[in-house]
Amino acid sequence: MPLALSLCTQVHSYNQPMSEQILVGIVMGSKSDYEILLPAIEILRALEIPCEARVLSAHRTPGELSEYAETARARGLRVLIAGAGGAAHLAGVMASKTLLPVLGVPVVATPLNGLDSLLSIVQMPKGIPVGTLAIGKPGAANAALLAAEILAGTDAALYKRLAAWRAARAQEVLDQKLPE
Ligand code: RP5
């Protein structure tokens, strides 16, 4: 079983999802990226969006990565999230193989602290876009939220869940108390 596939799918059976069709594919270049991508999985779970997570590498498993991206749309996926570090070409390679939106998450994996990954992902040449998020866990979380916003454009129930999620975050801020 692909890494974290059960994490993504487990919650959906608890929460009576709108559909068991997997809509979001999360790909990471190495198992070492998993902790950084976990917030994306958790948010997709919270929003009841069926997802799957895989380890596939642009340079270690280029054939399998290409096949994944090329077949994703036919399998019913709607958005892809790609997290990688270093010379992070994962998201760009995936984007070159599909017309699904690809959201890139730069991972800290080298002494350059993620700046290398950020520039690798964000500096796609004109014609093959990758939506690039912030470095690290905040970027992973926002990739999931952006995927949810894309899907909510055609899913009114998801739109309501997303609105409730954001309202809850606002309430958390309003409830914060400073020390006396
Ligand atoms: C990239 O190289 C991966 O996305 C990871 O961030 C980085 C290091 O990978 P490992 O050497 O830990 O497998 O391809």
Backbone and ligand atoms as CSV (ligand in chain L), in Angstrom:
chain,resi,resn,atom,element,x,y,z
A,1,MET,N,N,0.849,-1.200,0.000
A,1,MET,CA,C,0.000,0.000,0.000
A,1,MET,C,C,0.885,1.250,0.000
A,2,PRO,N,N,0.562,2.215,-0.849
A,2,PRO,CA,C,1.373,3.431,-0.876
A,2,PRO,C,C,1.366,4.123,0.481
A,3,LEU,N,N,2.481,4.749,0.792
A,3,LEU,CA,C,2.595,5.457,2.055
A,3,LEU,C,C,1.419,6.391,2.258
A,4,ALA,N,N,0.798,6.291,3.440
A,4,ALA,CA,C,-0.247,7.213,3.891
A,4,ALA,C,C,-1.560,7.109,3.129
A,5,LEU,N,N,-1.654,6.163,2.222
A,5,LEU,CA,C,-2.932,6.009,1.524
A,5,LEU,C,C,-4.049,5.746,2.536
A,6,SER,N,N,-3.745,4.897,3.538
A,6,SER,CA,C,-4.788,4.587,4.504
A,6,SER,C,C,-5.151,5.820,5.328
A,7,LEU,N,N,-4.139,6.645,5.662
A,7,LEU,CA,C,-4.417,7.873,6.405
A,7,LEU,C,C,-5.414,8.742,5.661
A,8,CYS,N,N,-5.218,8.838,4.365
A,8,CYS,CA,C,-6.111,9.670,3.569
A,8,CYS,C,C,-7.496,9.064,3.475
A,9,THR,N,N,-7.569,7.763,3.317
A,9,THR,CA,C,-8.871,7.165,3.043
A,9,THR,C,C,-9.626,6.802,4.312
A,10,GLN,N,N,-8.913,6.522,5.409
A,10,GLN,CA,C,-9.542,6.077,6.648
A,10,GLN,C,C,-10.679,6.998,7.087
A,11,VAL,N,N,-10.345,8.275,7.180
A,11,VAL,CA,C,-11.290,9.232,7.730
A,11,VAL,C,C,-12.540,9.327,6.889
A,12,HIS,N,N,-12.380,9.087,5.602
A,12,HIS,CA,C,-13.553,9.250,4.756
A,12,HIS,C,C,-14.604,8.202,5.056
A,13,SER,N,N,-14.162,7.033,5.450
A,13,SER,CA,C,-15.174,6.057,5.795
A,13,SER,C,C,-15.829,6.420,7.132
A,14,TYR,N,N,-15.072,7.077,8.040
A,14,TYR,CA,C,-15.687,7.554,9.288
A,14,TYR,C,C,-16.728,8.629,9.005
A,15,ASN,N,N,-16.401,9.523,8.078
A,15,ASN,CA,C,-17.173,10.759,7.939
A,15,ASN,C,C,-18.241,10.720,6.851
A,16,GLN,N,N,-18.525,9.552,6.334
A,16,GLN,CA,C,-19.545,9.454,5.298
A,16,GLN,C,C,-19.294,10.470,4.191
A,17,PRO,N,N,-18.261,10.289,3.418
A,17,PRO,CA,C,-17.894,11.300,2.434
A,17,PRO,C,C,-18.912,11.415,1.305
A,18,MET,N,N,-18.787,12.520,0.581
A,18,MET,CA,C,-19.659,12.728,-0.568
A,18,MET,C,C,-19.436,11.635,-1.605
A,19,SER,N,N,-18.223,11.113,-1.644
A,19,SER,CA,C,-17.892,10.113,-2.652
A,19,SER,C,C,-16.589,9.455,-2.240
A,20,GLU,N,N,-16.408,8.203,-2.608
A,20,GLU,CA,C,-15.140,7.535,-2.327
A,20,GLU,C,C,-14.124,7.809,-3.416
A,21,GLN,N,N,-14.535,8.503,-4.454
A,21,GLN,CA,C,-13.615,8.843,-5.527
A,21,GLN,C,C,-12.476,9.688,-4.979
A,22,ILE,N,N,-11.258,9.225,-5.146
A,22,ILE,CA,C,-10.114,10.014,-4.695
A,22,ILE,C,C,-9.972,11.227,-5.600
A,23,LEU,N,N,-9.906,12.412,-4.971
A,23,LEU,CA,C,-9.893,13.666,-5.723
A,23,LEU,C,C,-8.541,14.357,-5.717
A,24,VAL,N,N,-7.763,14.133,-4.662
A,24,VAL,CA,C,-6.471,14.816,-4.539
A,24,VAL,C,C,-5.362,13.785,-4.387
A,25,GLY,N,N,-4.341,13.925,-5.194
A,25,GLY,CA,C,-3.165,13.059,-5.090
A,25,GLY,C,C,-2.001,13.850,-4.511
A,26,ILE,N,N,-1.439,13.357,-3.411
A,26,ILE,CA,C,-0.264,13.996,-2.801
A,26,ILE,C,C,0.940,13.129,-3.138
A,27,VAL,N,N,1.927,13.732,-3.783
A,27,VAL,CA,C,3.146,12.998,-4.143
A,27,VAL,C,C,4.315,13.673,-3.445
A,28,MET,N,N,5.165,12.873,-2.831
A,28,MET,CA,C,6.379,13.424,-2.209
A,28,MET,C,C,7.584,12.690,-2.771
A,29,GLY,N,N,8.708,13.421,-2.865
A,29,GLY,CA,C,9.881,12.854,-3.513
A,29,GLY,C,C,10.591,11.797,-2.717
A,30,SER,N,N,10.329,11.773,-1.398
A,30,SER,CA,C,11.000,10.813,-0.519
A,30,SER,C,C,10.143,10.627,0.722
A,31,LYS,N,N,10.295,9.469,1.362
A,31,LYS,CA,C,9.612,9.266,2.637
A,31,LYS,C,C,10.045,10.317,3.657
A,32,SER,N,N,11.257,10.856,3.486
A,32,SER,CA,C,11.755,11.874,4.420
A,32,SER,C,C,10.944,13.173,4.339
A,33,ASP,N,N,10.121,13.330,3.315
A,33,ASP,CA,C,9.265,14.515,3.175
A,33,ASP,C,C,7.942,14.365,3.925
A,34,TYR,N,N,7.685,13.178,4.427
A,34,TYR,CA,C,6.341,12.858,4.927
A,34,TYR,C,C,5.862,13.806,6.032
A,35,GLU,N,N,6.716,14.065,7.028
A,35,GLU,CA,C,6.288,14.923,8.145
A,35,GLU,C,C,5.867,16.307,7.656
A,36,ILE,N,N,6.555,16.791,6.632
A,36,ILE,CA,C,6.230,18.124,6.094
A,36,ILE,C,C,4.895,18.103,5.352
A,37,LEU,N,N,4.609,17.000,4.680
A,37,LEU,CA,C,3.364,16.920,3.898
A,37,LEU,C,C,2.165,16.513,4.745
A,38,LEU,N,N,2.428,16.054,5.979
A,38,LEU,CA,C,1.338,15.571,6.831
A,38,LEU,C,C,0.228,16.610,7.055
A,39,PRO,N,N,0.542,17.901,7.246
A,39,PRO,CA,C,-0.552,18.868,7.407
A,39,PRO,C,C,-1.512,18.897,6.218
A,40,ALA,N,N,-1.007,18.632,5.036
A,40,ALA,CA,C,-1.900,18.587,3.868
A,40,ALA,C,C,-2.865,17.412,4.000
A,41,ILE,N,N,-2.336,16.278,4.393
A,41,ILE,CA,C,-3.194,15.099,4.568
A,41,ILE,C,C,-4.239,15.365,5.648
A,42,GLU,N,N,-3.802,15.970,6.754
A,42,GLU,CA,C,-4.719,16.210,7.877
A,42,GLU,C,C,-5.847,17.165,7.488
A,43,ILE,N,N,-5.530,18.189,6.717
A,43,ILE,CA,C,-6.570,19.148,6.325
A,43,ILE,C,C,-7.532,18.517,5.322
A,44,LEU,N,N,-7.018,17.741,4.411
A,44,LEU,CA,C,-7.914,17.064,3.467
A,44,LEU,C,C,-8.836,16.101,4.214
A,45,ARG,N,N,-8.285,15.429,5.218
A,45,ARG,CA,C,-9.118,14.553,6.056
A,45,ARG,C,C,-10.202,15.353,6.754
A,46,ALA,N,N,-9.810,16.482,7.350
A,46,ALA,CA,C,-10.766,17.301,8.106
A,46,ALA,C,C,-11.889,17.816,7.209
A,47,LEU,N,N,-11.572,18.070,5.958
A,47,LEU,CA,C,-12.567,18.585,5.016
A,47,LEU,C,C,-13.278,17.462,4.256
A,48,GLU,N,N,-12.967,16.214,4.633
A,48,GLU,CA,C,-13.617,15.044,4.029
A,48,GLU,C,C,-13.391,14.957,2.530
A,49,ILE,N,N,-12.195,15.304,2.122
A,49,ILE,CA,C,-11.831,15.218,0.704
A,49,ILE,C,C,-11.008,13.945,0.505
A,50,PRO,N,N,-11.527,12.981,-0.231
A,50,PRO,CA,C,-10.769,11.738,-0.445
A,50,PRO,C,C,-9.444,12.017,-1.150
A,51,CYS,N,N,-8.371,11.484,-0.577
A,51,CYS,CA,C,-7.046,11.734,-1.139
A,51,CYS,C,C,-6.193,10.476,-1.041
A,52,GLU,N,N,-5.094,10.526,-1.738
A,52,GLU,CA,C,-4.106,9.449,-1.641
A,52,GLU,C,C,-2.730,10.093,-1.563
A,53,ALA,N,N,-1.784,9.393,-0.965
A,53,ALA,CA,C,-0.419,9.916,-0.874
A,53,ALA,C,C,0.555,8.856,-1.364
A,54,ARG,N,N,1.557,9.292,-2.118
A,54,ARG,CA,C,2.533,8.382,-2.711
A,54,ARG,C,C,3.933,8.960,-2.600
A,55,VAL,N,N,4.921,8.093,-2.526
A,55,VAL,CA,C,6.313,8.503,-2.691
A,55,VAL,C,C,6.721,8.144,-4.113
A,56,LEU,N,N,7.044,9.175,-4.886
A,56,LEU,CA,C,7.535,8.987,-6.252
A,56,LEU,C,C,8.557,10.082,-6.509
A,57,SER,N,N,9.646,9.752,-7.156
A,57,SER,CA,C,10.731,10.718,-7.322
A,57,SER,C,C,10.959,11.033,-8.797
A,58,ALA,N,N,11.190,12.331,-9.053
A,58,ALA,CA,C,11.438,12.749,-10.441
A,58,ALA,C,C,12.749,12.190,-10.969
A,59,HIS,N,N,13.721,11.938,-10.080
A,59,HIS,CA,C,15.015,11.450,-10.563
A,59,HIS,C,C,15.273,9.985,-10.211
A,60,ARG,N,N,14.585,9.462,-9.167
A,60,ARG,CA,C,14.817,8.066,-8.792
A,60,ARG,C,C,13.804,7.126,-9.441
A,61,THR,N,N,12.579,7.626,-9.659
A,61,THR,CA,C,11.555,6.794,-10.308
A,61,THR,C,C,10.834,7.622,-11.378
A,62,PRO,N,N,11.576,8.113,-12.357
A,62,PRO,CA,C,10.949,9.018,-13.343
A,62,PRO,C,C,9.837,8.344,-14.149
A,63,GLY,N,N,9.996,7.083,-14.455
A,63,GLY,CA,C,8.977,6.384,-15.247
A,63,GLY,C,C,7.669,6.257,-14.483
A,64,GLU,N,N,7.777,5.842,-13.234
A,64,GLU,CA,C,6.571,5.678,-12.409
A,64,GLU,C,C,5.905,7.026,-12.140
A,65,LEU,N,N,6.723,8.061,-11.939
A,65,LEU,CA,C,6.153,9.399,-11.701
A,65,LEU,C,C,5.383,9.883,-12.925
A,66,SER,N,N,5.970,9.685,-14.094
A,66,SER,CA,C,5.297,10.095,-15.332
A,66,SER,C,C,3.981,9.354,-15.497
A,67,GLU,N,N,4.008,8.071,-15.235
A,67,GLU,CA,C,2.782,7.277,-15.382
A,67,GLU,C,C,1.707,7.765,-14.408
A,68,TYR,N,N,2.128,8.058,-13.179
A,68,TYR,CA,C,1.164,8.545,-12.179
A,68,TYR,C,C,0.490,9.827,-12.668
A,69,ALA,N,N,1.307,10.783,-13.116
A,69,ALA,CA,C,0.747,12.066,-13.549
A,69,ALA,C,C,-0.094,11.896,-14.813
A,70,GLU,N,N,0.367,11.060,-15.728
A,70,GLU,CA,C,-0.349,10.886,-17.002
A,70,GLU,C,C,-1.704,10.221,-16.813
A,71,THR,N,N,-1.838,9.387,-15.795
A,71,THR,CA,C,-3.086,8.626,-15.605
A,71,THR,C,C,-3.984,9.220,-14.517
A,72,ALA,N,N,-3.503,10.275,-13.840
A,72,ALA,CA,C,-4.233,10.803,-12.675
A,72,ALA,C,C,-5.639,11.273,-13.052
A,73,ARG,N,N,-5.752,12.011,-14.127
A,73,ARG,CA,C,-7.067,12.555,-14.513
A,73,ARG,C,C,-8.035,11.427,-14.862
A,74,ALA,N,N,-7.543,10.442,-15.585
A,74,ALA,CA,C,-8.418,9.327,-15.971
A,74,ALA,C,C,-8.869,8.539,-14.738
A,75,ARG,N,N,-8.062,8.575,-13.667
A,75,ARG,CA,C,-8.463,7.900,-12.428
A,75,ARG,C,C,-9.408,8.750,-11.596
A,76,GLY,N,N,-9.725,9.943,-12.063
A,76,GLY,CA,C,-10.700,10.778,-11.368
A,76,GLY,C,C,-10.106,11.822,-10.454
A,77,LEU,N,N,-8.772,11.859,-10.356
A,77,LEU,CA,C,-8.157,12.895,-9.528
A,77,LEU,C,C,-8.423,14.264,-10.147
A,78,ARG,N,N,-8.494,15.297,-9.274
A,78,ARG,CA,C,-8.803,16.651,-9.757
A,78,ARG,C,C,-7.685,17.647,-9.474
A,79,VAL,N,N,-6.890,17.376,-8.436
A,79,VAL,CA,C,-5.788,18.270,-8.066
A,79,VAL,C,C,-4.626,17.405,-7.595
A,80,LEU,N,N,-3.404,17.835,-7.926
A,80,LEU,CA,C,-2.205,17.127,-7.465
A,80,LEU,C,C,-1.381,18.067,-6.585
A,81,ILE,N,N,-0.859,17.534,-5.490
A,81,ILE,CA,C,0.053,18.266,-4.613
A,81,ILE,C,C,1.396,17.553,-4.668
A,82,ALA,N,N,2.461,18.323,-4.899
A,82,ALA,CA,C,3.795,17.717,-5.023
A,82,ALA,C,C,4.738,18.389,-4.026
A,83,GLY,N,N,5.317,17.610,-3.122
A,83,GLY,CA,C,6.258,18.140,-2.143
A,83,GLY,C,C,7.631,17.534,-2.341
A,84,ALA,N,N,8.647,18.397,-2.432
A,84,ALA,CA,C,10.004,17.875,-2.643
A,84,ALA,C,C,11.025,18.901,-2.165
A,85,GLY,N,N,12.243,18.404,-1.904
A,85,GLY,CA,C,13.314,19.278,-1.434
A,85,GLY,C,C,14.509,19.268,-2.371
A,86,GLY,N,N,15.446,20.166,-2.125
A,86,GLY,CA,C,16.661,20.259,-2.941
A,86,GLY,C,C,16.361,20.782,-4.332
A,87,ALA,N,N,16.963,20.152,-5.340
A,87,ALA,CA,C,16.654,20.502,-6.738
A,87,ALA,C,C,15.279,19.929,-7.061
A,88,ALA,N,N,14.265,20.619,-6.569
A,88,ALA,CA,C,12.928,20.037,-6.477
A,88,ALA,C,C,12.181,20.136,-7.797
A,89,HIS,N,N,12.403,19.181,-8.654
A,89,HIS,CA,C,11.770,19.201,-9.975
A,89,HIS,C,C,10.515,18.350,-10.059
A,90,LEU,N,N,10.130,17.754,-8.921
A,90,LEU,CA,C,8.966,16.852,-8.895
A,90,LEU,C,C,7.701,17.529,-9.425
A,91,ALA,N,N,7.389,18.701,-8.877
A,91,ALA,CA,C,6.133,19.363,-9.259
A,91,ALA,C,C,6.145,19.739,-10.737
A,92,GLY,N,N,7.266,20.249,-11.205
A,92,GLY,CA,C,7.347,20.659,-12.608
A,92,GLY,C,C,7.230,19.487,-13.564
A,93,VAL,N,N,7.858,18.379,-13.211
A,93,VAL,CA,C,7.756,17.186,-14.068
A,93,VAL,C,C,6.319,16.701,-14.098
A,94,MET,N,N,5.685,16.685,-12.922
A,94,MET,CA,C,4.279,16.247,-12.897
A,94,MET,C,C,3.416,17.177,-13.739
A,95,ALA,N,N,3.625,18.483,-13.586
A,95,ALA,CA,C,2.823,19.441,-14.343
A,95,ALA,C,C,3.000,19.265,-15.844
A,96,SER,N,N,4.187,18.811,-16.244
A,96,SER,CA,C,4.440,18.627,-17.678
A,96,SER,C,C,3.700,17.418,-18.247
A,97,LYS,N,N,3.184,16.569,-17.344
A,97,LYS,CA,C,2.556,15.316,-17.776
A,97,LYS,C,C,1.050,15.295,-17.591
A,98,THR,N,N,0.479,16.428,-17.133
A,98,THR,CA,C,-0.962,16.458,-16.894
A,98,THR,C,C,-1.476,17.872,-17.042
A,99,LEU,N,N,-2.790,17.979,-17.291
A,99,LEU,CA,C,-3.436,19.297,-17.271
A,99,LEU,C,C,-4.179,19.527,-15.967
A,100,LEU,N,N,-4.073,18.594,-15.021
A,100,LEU,CA,C,-4.605,18.855,-13.684
A,100,LEU,C,C,-3.778,19.959,-13.035
A,101,PRO,N,N,-4.384,20.790,-12.165
A,101,PRO,CA,C,-3.578,21.761,-11.427
A,101,PRO,C,C,-2.608,21.051,-10.488
A,102,VAL,N,N,-1.350,21.502,-10.505
A,102,VAL,CA,C,-0.309,20.939,-9.630
A,102,VAL,C,C,0.117,22.030,-8.647
A,103,LEU,N,N,0.049,21.706,-7.367
A,103,LEU,CA,C,0.428,22.634,-6.303
A,103,LEU,C,C,1.732,22.146,-5.689
A,104,GLY,N,N,2.765,22.987,-5.707
A,104,GLY,CA,C,4.089,22.573,-5.257
A,104,GLY,C,C,4.387,23.054,-3.832
A,105,VAL,N,N,4.934,22.159,-3.033
A,105,VAL,CA,C,5.321,22.499,-1.665
A,105,VAL,C,C,6.830,22.318,-1.516
A,106,PRO,N,N,7.583,23.410,-1.309
A,106,PRO,CA,C,9.022,23.292,-1.111
A,106,PRO,C,C,9.334,22.710,0.273
A,107,VAL,N,N,10.223,21.725,0.287
A,107,VAL,CA,C,10.598,21.046,1.531
A,107,VAL,C,C,12.030,21.423,1.889
A,108,VAL,N,N,12.290,21.602,3.193
A,108,VAL,CA,C,13.661,21.848,3.652
A,108,VAL,C,C,14.399,20.507,3.683
A,109,ALA,N,N,15.415,20.365,2.846
A,109,ALA,CA,C,16.117,19.081,2.773
A,109,ALA,C,C,17.631,19.241,2.675
A,110,THR,N,N,18.103,20.479,2.588
A,110,THR,CA,C,19.540,20.707,2.410
A,110,THR,C,C,19.970,21.893,3.285
A,111,PRO,N,N,21.268,22.182,3.357
A,111,PRO,CA,C,21.714,23.350,4.135
A,111,PRO,C,C,21.190,24.682,3.603
A,112,LEU,N,N,20.552,24.698,2.463
A,112,LEU,CA,C,19.981,25.942,1.926
A,112,LEU,C,C,18.588,26.230,2.489
A,113,ASN,N,N,18.142,25.389,3.410
A,113,ASN,CA,C,16.918,25.657,4.187
A,113,ASN,C,C,15.655,25.872,3.357
A,114,GLY,N,N,15.552,25.201,2.259
A,114,GLY,CA,C,14.317,25.253,1.483
A,114,GLY,C,C,14.285,26.331,0.420
A,115,LEU,N,N,15.257,27.257,0.478
A,115,LEU,CA,C,15.284,28.294,-0.566
A,115,LEU,C,C,15.556,27.659,-1.930
A,116,ASP,N,N,16.398,26.621,-1.941
A,116,ASP,CA,C,16.662,25.887,-3.187
A,116,ASP,C,C,15.375,25.258,-3.726
A,117,SER,N,N,14.619,24.619,-2.829
A,117,SER,CA,C,13.376,23.961,-3.260
A,117,SER,C,C,12.364,24.993,-3.736
A,118,LEU,N,N,12.259,26.100,-2.980
A,118,LEU,CA,C,11.302,27.152,-3.358
A,118,LEU,C,C,11.594,27.684,-4.760
A,119,LEU,N,N,12.862,28.008,-5.007
A,119,LEU,CA,C,13.199,28.568,-6.326
A,119,LEU,C,C,13.031,27.532,-7.426
A,120,SER,N,N,13.361,26.282,-7.112
A,120,SER,CA,C,13.191,25.227,-8.119
A,120,SER,C,C,11.733,25.084,-8.535
A,121,ILE,N,N,10.838,25.191,-7.539
A,121,ILE,CA,C,9.422,24.950,-7.821
A,121,ILE,C,C,8.753,26.197,-8.414
A,122,VAL,N,N,9.101,27.367,-7.859
A,122,VAL,CA,C,8.370,28.572,-8.267
A,122,VAL,C,C,8.823,29.093,-9.631
A,123,GLN,N,N,10.044,28.769,-10.033
A,123,GLN,CA,C,10.593,29.363,-11.256
A,123,GLN,C,C,10.339,28.513,-12.496
A,124,MET,N,N,9.106,27.997,-12.601
A,124,MET,CA,C,8.776,27.243,-13.807
A,124,MET,C,C,8.763,28.167,-15.020
A,125,PRO,N,N,9.402,27.756,-16.093
A,125,PRO,CA,C,9.344,28.561,-17.317
A,125,PRO,C,C,7.902,28.683,-17.823
A,126,LYS,N,N,7.639,29.742,-18.544
A,126,LYS,CA,C,6.298,30.018,-19.083
A,126,LYS,C,C,5.748,28.824,-19.855
A,127,GLY,N,N,4.499,28.491,-19.571
A,127,GLY,CA,C,3.822,27.455,-20.349
A,127,GLY,C,C,3.424,26.232,-19.557
A,128,ILE,N,N,4.170,25.929,-18.496
A,128,ILE,CA,C,3.846,24.769,-17.656
A,128,ILE,C,C,3.751,25.275,-16.220
A,129,PRO,N,N,2.547,25.649,-15.767
A,129,PRO,CA,C,2.447,26.277,-14.447
A,129,PRO,C,C,2.458,25.281,-13.289
A,130,VAL,N,N,3.055,25.733,-12.192
A,130,VAL,CA,C,2.948,25.046,-10.900
A,130,VAL,C,C,2.556,26.116,-9.885
A,131,GLY,N,N,1.470,25.894,-9.174
A,131,GLY,CA,C,1.078,26.810,-8.107
A,131,GLY,C,C,1.952,26.541,-6.897
A,132,THR,N,N,2.797,27.512,-6.541
A,132,THR,CA,C,3.813,27.255,-5.521
A,132,THR,C,C,3.398,27.846,-4.179
A,133,LEU,N,N,3.501,27.030,-3.139
A,133,LEU,CA,C,3.127,27.457,-1.794
A,133,LEU,C,C,4.381,27.767,-0.983
A,134,ALA,N,N,4.178,28.145,0.269
A,134,ALA,CA,C,5.293,28.498,1.157
A,134,ALA,C,C,6.149,27.265,1.486
A,135,ILE,N,N,7.357,27.529,1.963
A,135,ILE,CA,C,8.266,26.456,2.358
A,135,ILE,C,C,7.711,25.741,3.601
A,136,GLY,N,N,7.724,24.419,3.547
A,136,GLY,CA,C,7.461,23.622,4.740
A,136,GLY,C,C,5.990,23.390,5.062
A,137,LYS,N,N,5.745,23.105,6.366
A,137,LYS,CA,C,4.394,22.703,6.783
A,137,LYS,C,C,3.310,23.739,6.481
A,138,PRO,N,N,3.575,25.052,6.647
A,138,PRO,CA,C,2.516,26.014,6.280
A,138,PRO,C,C,2.140,25.907,4.799
A,139,GLY,N,N,3.125,25.678,3.970
A,139,GLY,CA,C,2.848,25.517,2.544
A,139,GLY,C,C,2.043,24.258,2.268
A,140,ALA,N,N,2.347,23.188,2.978
A,140,ALA,CA,C,1.584,21.942,2.805
A,140,ALA,C,C,0.133,22.151,3.205
A,141,ALA,N,N,-0.070,22.819,4.341
A,141,ALA,CA,C,-1.442,23.084,4.789
A,141,ALA,C,C,-2.176,23.942,3.756
A,142,ASN,N,N,-1.514,24.969,3.269
A,142,ASN,CA,C,-2.166,25.852,2.295
A,142,ASN,C,C,-2.396,25.157,0.957
A,143,ALA,N,N,-1.542,24.225,0.604
A,143,ALA,CA,C,-1.776,23.459,-0.631
A,143,ALA,C,C,-3.087,22.686,-0.518
A,144,ALA,N,N,-3.319,22.099,0.643
A,144,ALA,CA,C,-4.577,21.361,0.838
A,144,ALA,C,C,-5.764,22.314,0.805
A,145,LEU,N,N,-5.613,23.480,1.430
A,145,LEU,CA,C,-6.724,24.447,1.436
A,145,LEU,C,C,-6.997,24.984,0.034
A,146,LEU,N,N,-5.930,25.203,-0.721
A,146,LEU,CA,C,-6.109,25.666,-2.095
A,146,LEU,C,C,-6.755,24.573,-2.957
A,147,ALA,N,N,-6.357,23.352,-2.736
A,147,ALA,CA,C,-7.008,22.232,-3.435
A,147,ALA,C,C,-8.494,22.201,-3.081
A,148,ALA,N,N,-8.797,22.421,-1.812
A,148,ALA,CA,C,-10.203,22.428,-1.377
A,148,ALA,C,C,-10.960,23.564,-2.051
A,149,GLU,N,N,-10.337,24.723,-2.157
A,149,GLU,CA,C,-11.000,25.859,-2.802
A,149,GLU,C,C,-11.260,25.566,-4.280
A,150,ILE,N,N,-10.316,24.908,-4.930
A,150,ILE,CA,C,-10.512,24.536,-6.342
A,150,ILE,C,C,-11.708,23.588,-6.466
A,151,LEU,N,N,-11.741,22.587,-5.602
A,151,LEU,CA,C,-12.818,21.595,-5.665
A,151,LEU,C,C,-14.157,22.198,-5.250
A,152,ALA,N,N,-14.116,23.148,-4.316
A,152,ALA,CA,C,-15.362,23.749,-3.810
A,152,ALA,C,C,-16.074,24.579,-4.872
A,153,GLY,N,N,-15.368,24.932,-5.925
A,153,GLY,CA,C,-15.991,25.678,-7.018
A,153,GLY,C,C,-17.127,24.922,-7.668
A,154,THR,N,N,-17.086,23.596,-7.581
A,154,THR,CA,C,-18.149,22.784,-8.178
A,154,THR,C,C,-18.788,21.852,-7.153
A,155,ASP,N,N,-18.615,22.144,-5.875
A,155,ASP,CA,C,-19.137,21.263,-4.825
A,155,ASP,C,C,-19.649,22.143,-3.673
A,156,ALA,N,N,-20.957,22.364,-3.645
A,156,ALA,CA,C,-21.536,23.275,-2.653
A,156,ALA,C,C,-21.359,22.767,-1.227
A,157,ALA,N,N,-21.434,21.467,-1.033
A,157,ALA,CA,C,-21.281,20.915,0.321
A,157,ALA,C,C,-19.856,21.141,0.832
A,158,LEU,N,N,-18.899,20.935,-0.039
A,158,LEU,CA,C,-17.511,21.183,0.353
A,158,LEU,C,C,-17.304,22.677,0.629
A,159,TYR,N,N,-17.924,23.518,-0.165
A,159,TYR,CA,C,-17.814,24.963,0.066
A,159,TYR,C,C,-18.255,25.308,1.490
A,160,LYS,N,N,-19.366,24.695,1.931
A,160,LYS,CA,C,-19.864,24.957,3.286
A,160,LYS,C,C,-18.871,24.457,4.330
A,161,ARG,N,N,-18.297,23.271,4.114
A,161,ARG,CA,C,-17.322,22.753,5.084
A,161,ARG,C,C,-16.092,23.645,5.147
A,162,LEU,N,N,-15.683,24.134,3.986
A,162,LEU,CA,C,-14.502,25.003,3.941
A,162,LEU,C,C,-14.789,26.328,4.649
A,163,ALA,N,N,-15.978,26.875,4.432
A,163,ALA,CA,C,-16.354,28.121,5.110
A,163,ALA,C,C,-16.391,27.912,6.623
A,164,ALA,N,N,-16.917,26.768,7.057
A,164,ALA,CA,C,-16.970,26.480,8.490
A,164,ALA,C,C,-15.565,26.313,9.061
A,165,TRP,N,N,-14.692,25.670,8.296
A,165,TRP,CA,C,-13.300,25.480,8.747
A,165,TRP,C,C,-12.638,26.837,8.960
A,166,ARG,N,N,-12.830,27.744,8.015
A,166,ARG,CA,C,-12.192,29.056,8.133
A,166,ARG,C,C,-12.808,29.861,9.287
A,167,ALA,N,N,-14.119,29.755,9.443
A,167,ALA,CA,C,-14.769,30.464,10.552
A,167,ALA,C,C,-14.251,29.956,11.893
A,168,ALA,N,N,-13.999,28.657,11.976
A,168,ALA,CA,C,-13.473,28.086,13.228
A,168,ALA,C,C,-12.074,28.611,13.520
A,169,ARG,N,N,-11.269,28.789,12.485
A,169,ARG,CA,C,-9.908,29.335,12.687
A,169,ARG,C,C,-10.011,30.790,13.171
A,170,ALA,N,N,-10.969,31.541,12.612
A,170,ALA,CA,C,-11.150,32.930,13.049
A,170,ALA,C,C,-11.582,32.965,14.511
A,171,GLN,N,N,-12.484,32.049,14.872
A,171,GLN,CA,C,-12.958,32.020,16.259
A,171,GLN,C,C,-11.829,31.691,17.217
A,172,GLU,N,N,-10.921,30.811,16.796
A,172,GLU,CA,C,-9.764,30.478,17.635
A,172,GLU,C,C,-8.949,31.734,17.958
A,173,VAL,N,N,-8.791,32.588,16.950
A,173,VAL,CA,C,-8.033,33.829,17.187
A,173,VAL,C,C,-8.785,34.726,18.158
A,174,LEU,N,N,-10.095,34.871,17.928
A,174,LEU,CA,C,-10.899,35.753,18.792
A,174,LEU,C,C,-10.947,35.257,20.227
A,175,ASP,N,N,-10.806,33.935,20.396
A,175,ASP,CA,C,-10.851,33.353,21.753
A,175,ASP,C,C,-9.518,33.414,22.471
A,176,GLN,N,N,-8.463,33.822,21.793
A,176,GLN,CA,C,-7.145,33.831,22.434
A,176,GLN,C,C,-7.087,34.865,23.538
A,177,LYS,N,N,-6.517,34.467,24.679
A,177,LYS,CA,C,-6.384,35.359,25.835
A,177,LYS,C,C,-4.897,35.583,26.119
A,178,LEU,N,N,-4.550,36.808,26.342
A,178,LEU,CA,C,-3.170,37.132,26.715
A,178,LEU,C,C,-3.034,37.039,28.230
A,179,PRO,N,N,-1.805,36.807,28.730
A,179,PRO,CA,C,-1.611,36.771,30.190
A,179,PRO,C,C,-2.002,38.102,30.808
A,180,GLU,N,N,-2.548,38.053,32.021
A,180,GLU,CA,C,-2.937,39.296,32.747
A,180,GLU,C,C,-1.699,40.152,33.030
L,1,RP5,C1,C,14.198,15.053,-2.792
L,1,RP5,O1,O,15.396,14.930,-2.113
L,1,RP5,C2,C,13.145,14.631,-1.809
L,1,RP5,O2,O,11.949,15.288,-2.099
L,1,RP5,C3,C,13.697,15.010,-0.477
L,1,RP5,O3,O,13.188,16.256,-0.025
L,1,RP5,C4,C,15.188,15.152,-0.745
L,1,RP5,C5,C,16.030,14.200,0.067
L,1,RP5,O4,O,15.576,12.893,-0.164
L,1,RP5,P1,P,16.188,11.676,0.675
L,1,RP5,O5,O,17.656,11.659,0.364
L,1,RP5,O6,O,15.902,11.974,2.132
L,1,RP5,O7,O,15.461,10.457,0.188
L,1,RP5,O8,O,14.162,14.258,-3.914
